[in-house]
Amino acid sequence: MELPYAEPYKMKVIEPLYRSSRQEREQWIKEARYNLFNLKSEQVFIDLLTDSGTGAMSQYQWSEIMLGDESYAGSSSFFKLKNVITQLLDMPHFLPTHQGRAAENVLFSALIKEGDIVPGNSHFDTTKGHIEYRKARAIDCTIDEACNTSEFHPFKGNIDLEKLEEVFKKYPSDKIPLCIITVTCNTSGGQPVSMENIREVSALCHKYGVMPIFDAARFAENAYFIKTREQGFENKTIKEIVKEMFSYVEGATMSSKKDAIVNIGGFIVLRDKSLFDKASVFNIMYEGYLTYGGLAGRDLGALAQGLMEGTEFDYLEARIGQVAYLGEKLTQSGIPIQVPTGGHAVFVDAKKFLPNLPKEEYQAQTLAIELYIEGGVRGVEIGTLLADRNPVTRENRYPQLELLRLALPRRVYTNNHMDYIAAALKNIWDRRESITKGFRITSEAPIMRHFTVELERV
Ligand SMILES: *Cc1c(COP(=O)(O)O)cnc(C)c1O
């Protein structure tokens, strides 16, 4: 019998969880104005709000916390990280930042101006926010298959080359400072981009004089899918695949809170020295001096170690295996999810889950609230609230997909937790017909409203 995968680590420190009652949760979510971001973490039993900064660090990463060099300039922790990045990504220039969105802020300050066009695959919300804040426009060129949750496609994060070329033909290249390839593509379901697509997008970008740039938050999970799904990569290591992926781009922004398994951190890598010099000025203004970029020396060390661990096959197999395990459990109950499951999360199709609820009453948000009340499980809406309003007309933008995202923190929960989540969702699934009323907005911010929006029951 072939041995199954098992986590290549064991637990050393544990954090107790409080199991609340349904009555308590009904009270708490009401007090939170039906926004799951407003809940206190102690009010949550299993927290699947995000996989960002929520991973468990290894003993080697915690050792780096003690070894951190807190010198303002030229700290050894910085050089440790620089060496790992050079070795892993083969990129000559690197700037540390305190998060991924900070990397976006710095790089886009150097690159994007009013009226610009930034094509890509389902830009992440902060990425889109930073583009639109500069009065530029993000154009989504993801393949159509990404929007059909029940159709199997191994690389649903791929960019549609025809859609991309249309953008390149329609606008002059001086209006298109970059094309963003998000690996894996968060918004469309943690879906990977194939090496072939990365190569072809890169070639098309270079043909039209546009810089291909990775939004690299989950680059290692993307590499795992290339290894396990794309012909010709079966025998390559994750680190070899990562190096090839980065060879096709001119740079990247990174949220280290994802695949580098740290609680805080980010960075920018670049090939071009003059762009690096330009971005460096913004880094000093917004983040900090070039060798710490808004992070403590100890954070840089933990990040360097996390990058090495996050690109190990056995770890990735257990991590992505757990996501698939939860996905299979839900599928067995008949619950509609995005297939195949992605790298970091299971996405429940809320439109299909709650067919009796009008989209104007926020289907995915309603399902997220139901799941919290049912089992104390906190997921997050990837739907109309997140899609926000059209900046010109101020009308709600109704996205094609209404998803409840269940993001799994790295190395944190067991498969018993997955069974519990599946049971809670099954209970809601069994009474789905009776859910006919959702929520309405009572207060919202002008941009990125989902973080602070307040709701009431219809
Ligand atoms: C998380 C994330 C970001 C933003 O990074 P932060 O560290 O949260 O600021 C950008 N892009 C993608 C794809 C992400 O997942």
The ligand as a Gaussian input file, in Angstrom:
#p B3LYP/6-31G(d) Opt

LIG

0 1
 C       -2.355000      39.301000       0.621000
 C       -2.146000      39.685000      -0.766000
 C       -1.691000      40.964000      -1.102000
 C       -1.479000      42.058000      -0.076000
 O       -0.537000      41.693000       0.870000
 P       -0.611000      42.190000       2.392000
 O        0.606000      41.563000       2.997000
 O       -1.886000      41.678000       2.973000
 O       -0.549000      43.662000       2.397000
 C       -1.497000      41.237000      -2.450000
 N       -1.740000      40.319000      -3.396000
 C       -2.174000      39.081000      -3.102000
 C       -2.421000      38.092000      -4.182000
 C       -2.404000      38.725000      -1.787000
 O       -2.874000      37.514000      -1.508000

